[in-house]
């Protein structure tokens, strides 16, 4: 029976029924936003439900003319979708074509030292192939990888050359950020590997295992948690060396608070259900990324998962006085030193803390482009760094476990930095010499006593 055979009352009821159902569905989807979802914004199910409700309302409003209207709209939508798909495919191909830059061209380190190193192209290739992924409590750690000069083992630690990790070996943990991991250095030229070489030379009859626990962008609190996880698993070292400072200052300055990890806002947004693209699903399309790239005045920075060159943000407006923030960062670190020292006493291992040099605040005579690096730094960042360094230097005078390396490059005129935080392997060698001068005798005495 067609609609024309129905009474006017029945036809009116049939038109009102889908309208009523559609309204109820839309109201239900809106209600979920307030009582059934912790995320911000409509989810996929809510969007689909709202669309269905809107279609039902449209059916009720149009009545018999809906079929004809639907056919016209369907043809129009189909053609539109076809055009969008073709545009997206073209954008994807074009984006891939302009993005395929060789690794050794995508990243360059601003220090002439690297131009003289035969291993540099292989290093850049390995660097580009590195990646990180989620790790409980620590948020991220680098993934295992096998390269020519950068190797990360199955435990997610960079390989320490010369380590003898047998069951009866003397265990040394070295914790820190990318400077410990070895940004800018081959496996054998990282701080842990150079320290391993010193230990092997000075205690040749003992198996010694130096483990490189360095992770790019880690702050000292993450290093403390990493150590705690090792202790909880029963992996108790004989000695632990912390090498920190740069990331604590950089992250503190960037987020204007003393205790915060890198990508803090990204993690907050994910936990609170906020899409990183601002709830804009189009941001993930090739067309959007291509348009964004073409409209940028400069090409986007290359994303490197491990060993990424440090960049200081220049658009930070310090809400608090820079001196105050620097003091808070330093005090947070001192609190960490005291807490880990207590852990060392309970678990019977030695622990040493080294506050690393930093271009914004150490005593190095600047050379060449190092002057340009400092000139490009925001004044607020320099203020925060210098205040933190001053307080750590003062604390190190009375805290036997804390060593200040802000003056380690004081007599070095050679350009060592290639960004505001990282130095070349020549700088690593100077750092290890200073560490050895501070604690070498104590380590050898403890090793030979065993």
C-alpha positions, 0 to 999 in steps of 0.5 A, a space after each residue: 500500500 502506497 502513501 497515497 492510499 493512507 489517510 492524511 493522519 497516517 501519512 502525518 504520523 509516518 512523517 513524524 515518526 522518523 523525526 521523533 526517532 532522529 531527535 531522540 538519537 541526537 539528544 542521546 548522543 549529546 547526552 553521552 558527551 556529559 554523562 557517558 564520556 570522559 573525552 573532550 569532544 564527540 567520539 566516532 560513535 557519537 558522530 555516527 549516531 548524530 548523522 543517523 539521527 539527522 538523516 531520519 529527521 530529513 526523511 521525515 521532513 521531505 516525505 515522498 520527495 526524499 528518494 529523489 533528493 537522495 539520488 541527487 545528493 548521492 551522485 554529488 557526494 560520490 563525485 566529491 569523494 572521488 575527487 578528494 580521494 584523487 587529491 589525497 593520493 596525489 598529495 601523498 605521492 608528492 609529499 613522499 617525493 619531497 620528504 625522501 631526503 637522505 639521512 646524511 642530508 636531513 641532519 647536520 651537526 654544527 661542528 667542523 669535527 664531524 666533517 673529518 670523521 669517516 664514521 659520520 655518514 654511517 652515524 647519521 644513517 643509524 641515527 635516522 633509523 633509531 626509534 622509541 616507544 612507550 615504557 611503563 612509568 618512564 613514558 618512553 625508551 629507545 627501541 633495540 636497533 643494530 647499526 654500523 656505529 649506533 647499537 641498542 641491545 635487547 634491554 633498550 640500552 646502548 651498547 657499551 664497548 669493552 663491557 664484560 657483563 658476566 655474572 660475577 662482574 662489577 656492575 656500574 650503571 650510568 644514567 642520564 639523557 642523550 649526552 649519556 646515550 651518546 648523541 654525536 658519538 659512535 658506540 666506543 666514544 660515548 661517556 659510558 664506553 670511555 669510562 669502561 675503557 678507563 676501568 678496564 685499564 686500571 683494573 685489568 684482572 676484574 670483569 667490569 660491566 658498565 651499562 649505558 642507561 642513557 635515554 634521549 630527553 630524560 630528566 633526572 627524575 626519570 633516571 631515578 625511576 629507571 634506577 628504582 625499576 632496576 632495583 625492584 627487579 633485583 638488578 642491584 649494581 655496585 656503583 651508579 653514576 648520574 650525569 644530569 642537568 641539561 634536560 632538567 633546565 631545558 624542560 623546566 624553562 620550556 614548561 615553566 615548572 621544575 619537575 616535568 618531563 619532555 612532551 609533557 603537554 602531549 601526554 596530558 592531552 592524551 590522558 585527557 582525551 584531547 587530540 594532538 591535532 586539536 580534535 581536527 581529523 583532517 590534520 592526519 591527511 596527506 593533503 593537510 600536511 602538504 598544504 601545511 608544509 607548502 605554507 611554512 616559511 621554513 621546512 619542518 624539523 626532522 624528527 629524530 627519535 634518539 640523539 635529536 639535536 637540542 633546540 631552545 624555544 624562543 617564545 617562552 614568556 616566563 610567568 615567574 622570575 627566572 632566578 626563582 625557577 632556576 633555584 627550584 630546578 636546582 633544589 629539585 635535583 638536590 632532593 633527587 640526589 638525597 633520595 637516591 643516596 638513601 636508596 644506595 645506603 639501603 641497597 648497598 651500592 655507591 652512587 655519584 652525581 655529576 652536574 653536566 656542563 651546559 653552553 648557557 652557563 658553564 665557564 668554557 671560552 666560546 669559540 666560533 659558532 659557539 658564540 652564535 649559539 649563545 647569542 641565539 639563546 633567549 635571555 630567560 633561558 640563560 638566566 634560569 641556567 645560570 641560577 641553577 648552576 650557581 646553586 648546584 656549584 654551592 651545594 657540591 662544595 658540601 655534598 660529597 656525592 655531588 660533583 659540579 662539572 660547570 668548569 670542566 671546559 674552562 681551559 679548552 678553547 677548541 669548539 666542543 659544542 654542536 648545540 646548546 647541550 651536546 658536545 663532540 667525542 673530544 668533549 666526552 673524553 674531557 668529561 670522562 677524564 674529570 669524572 675519573 679524576 674525581 672517583 676513579 681511585 674509589 672505583 678501583 679500590 672497590 673493584 679490587 676489594 671484591 
